[in-house]
């Protein structure tokens, strides 16, 4: 293993959280990932990752109970340009709870970050090449170990091995 100081070679992800505070607040970017988590109140939420034009990654949390947004985001594919806008504040029915923040999802399958998509394709191809090389090397090592083990067993049993019979 080489001795690389990863801390001097790579910068940490510049991930920020976007918070919808006022009606009209909005964010847009390339949709690059999604995960699940619980918010600070214990509610299940989806965390959508958007990459802005400056290269910053933004986490946008949407409660699992917001079926409209969750279902809309389920139709969006990685690499699409997505906008999420706080369009309306709807008072709670009980009058005591926080108002509902109505979010609108803006996305079109024709609005895609071509540069990001090309980068992802190149990275995938590089991983496939690396995997194929490592896979072949791993198979070679495994075959060598098996051959050596079989030779040792044959020698221990007093058997002779010919060059044509590896075991």
C-alpha positions in Angstrom: 0.0 0.0 0.0 1.4 3.4 -0.9 1.7 6.1 1.7 -0.5 8.9 0.5 -1.6 11.7 2.7 -5.2 11.8 1.5 -5.9 14.9 3.7 -3.5 17.0 1.6 -4.6 15.5 -1.8 -8.4 15.7 -1.5 -10.7 18.3 -0.2 -13.8 17.2 1.8 -17.2 17.4 0.2 -18.6 20.9 0.5 -22.1 19.8 1.4 -24.6 22.3 2.8 -28.2 22.0 4.0 -30.8 24.1 2.3 -33.6 25.4 4.5 -36.9 26.7 3.2 -37.6 29.7 5.5 -39.7 32.1 3.5 -42.3 31.5 0.8 -40.4 32.0 -2.5 -37.1 30.3 -1.2 -35.9 28.0 -3.9 -32.9 25.9 -4.9 -31.9 24.3 -8.2 -29.1 22.0 -9.3 -28.1 18.7 -10.8 -29.8 15.8 -9.0 -26.9 13.6 -7.9 -28.1 11.4 -5.1 -30.7 10.5 -2.5 -30.7 8.9 0.9 -33.0 8.4 3.9 -32.7 9.8 7.4 -34.7 11.0 10.3 -35.1 14.8 10.9 -34.5 16.4 14.3 -38.1 15.6 15.3 -37.8 11.9 14.5 -39.7 12.1 11.2 -38.6 10.0 8.2 -37.3 12.1 5.4 -35.6 11.8 2.0 -32.4 13.8 1.6 -32.0 14.8 -2.1 -28.5 15.9 -3.1 -28.3 18.8 -5.7 -25.1 20.0 -7.2 -25.1 23.8 -7.9 -23.2 25.6 -10.6 -20.4 26.6 -8.2 -19.7 22.9 -7.4 -21.4 22.9 -4.0 -23.5 20.0 -3.0 -26.8 20.8 -1.2 -28.9 18.5 0.9 -32.6 19.1 0.7 -34.7 17.2 3.2 -38.3 16.4 2.4 -40.5 14.6 4.9 -41.6 11.1 3.8 -45.2 12.2 4.5 -45.0 14.8 1.7 -46.2 12.2 -0.9 -46.6 14.7 -3.7 -42.9 15.7 -3.6 -41.6 12.2 -2.9 -43.6 10.7 -5.8 -42.5 13.5 -8.2 -38.8 13.1 -7.2 -39.2 9.3 -7.8 -39.7 10.1 -11.5 -36.6 12.3 -11.7 -33.3 10.6 -12.8 -29.8 11.4 -11.7 -28.3 14.1 -13.9 -31.5 16.0 -14.4 -31.6 19.7 -13.4 -34.1 20.0 -10.6 -35.6 23.0 -8.9 -37.5 22.9 -5.5 -39.4 26.0 -4.5 -41.3 26.8 -1.3 -44.5 28.0 -3.0 -47.1 28.4 -0.2 -47.5 28.3 3.6 -50.7 26.5 4.6 -51.9 26.9 8.2 -52.3 23.8 10.2 -55.9 22.6 10.7 -55.6 22.6 14.5 -54.2 26.2 14.4 -51.4 25.3 16.8 -49.0 23.3 14.8 -46.4 24.7 12.4 -47.9 25.6 9.0 -47.3 23.1 6.1 -44.6 24.3 3.7 -45.9 23.5 0.2 -43.0 22.6 -2.0 -43.1 22.5 -5.8 -40.7 20.3 -7.8 -39.5 21.6 -11.2 -38.0 19.0 -13.4 -38.0 18.0 -17.1 -36.4 14.9 -18.6 -35.0 17.1 -21.3 -33.1 19.4 -18.9 -30.0 17.4 -18.1 -26.5 18.4 -16.9 -24.6 16.9 -19.9 -21.2 17.7 -18.4 -22.0 15.8 -15.1 -23.4 12.9 -17.1 -20.2 12.6 -19.2 -18.1 12.7 -16.0 -20.2 9.9 -14.5 -20.0 7.8 -17.6 -16.2 8.3 -17.7 -15.9 7.3 -14.0 -18.1 4.3 -14.5 -15.9 3.1 -17.4 -12.7 3.7 -15.3 -14.2 1.6 -12.5 -15.2 -1.2 -15.0 -11.6 -1.2 -16.3 -10.2 -1.3 -12.8 -12.6 -4.0 -11.8 -11.7 -6.1 -14.8 -7.9 -5.8 -14.1 -8.3 -6.5 -10.4 -10.7 -9.3 -11.2 -8.1 -11.0 -13.5 -5.3 -10.4 -11.0 -7.5 -11.9 -8.2 -8.3 -15.0 -10.3 -4.6 -15.4 -11.2 -3.6 -15.2 -7.5 -6.3 -17.7 -6.6 -5.3 -20.1 -9.3 -1.6 -19.9 -8.2 -2.6 -20.5 -4.5 -4.7 -23.6 -5.5 -1.9 -24.9 -7.7 0.6 -24.5 -4.9 -1.7 -26.1 -2.4 -2.4 -29.0 -4.7 1.4 -29.5 -5.3 2.1 -29.4 -1.6 -0.6 -32.0 -0.9 0.7 -34.2 -3.8 4.3 -34.0 -2.5 3.1 -34.8 1.1 1.3 -37.9 -0.2 4.4 -39.0 -2.1 2.8 -38.6 -5.5 4.7 -37.3 -8.5 3.4 -34.5 -10.5 4.0 -34.2 -14.2 4.1 -30.8 -16.0 0.8 -31.7 -17.7 -1.0 -32.5 -14.5 -0.9 -29.5 -12.2 -2.8 -31.4 -9.4 
